[in-house]
Structure formats: structure tokens, C-alpha cells
Amino acid sequence: MSTTHYSPSTSAGDTERYIRGKEDERGVAITCDVPGGPGAFSARARALTQNTKRDVEALHYR
């Protein structure tokens, strides 16, 4: 039986750093629609929540 866990994140940057690990060894698959290298997604997520009342920048599924 498979299970899916998800958790909302108020910091996409922290979530990305956690998934990748200290030396980019942890994340097996990280997908994103935002073009660019590491950090591009977190910057875009932060920009989208700056002028709104939203707290959640990203959803982390595993």
C-alpha cells in the first residue's frame, strides 16, 4: 500500500534546502515549472506571496 504525505511550507527556500540535503545528495526527484537553476523556484514562490495574505509558499509531497 502506498501513502502520500504532504505538508505546506511557509518558506519554499527552506523546503528546497531540506529536500536537496547539505551536498545535494538527498532529493531524488525535484520538479518545478519555473525555469532556472536551484533557487529559482524559491525566489518565484517568495515573490508571489509578498503582496498577498498568503502564508504558504509551497506544498511538499513525499
Secondary structure, 3 states (H helix, E strand, C coil): CCCCCEEEECCHHHHHHHHHCCCCCCCCCCCCCCCCCCCHHHHHHHHHHCCCCCCCCEEEEC
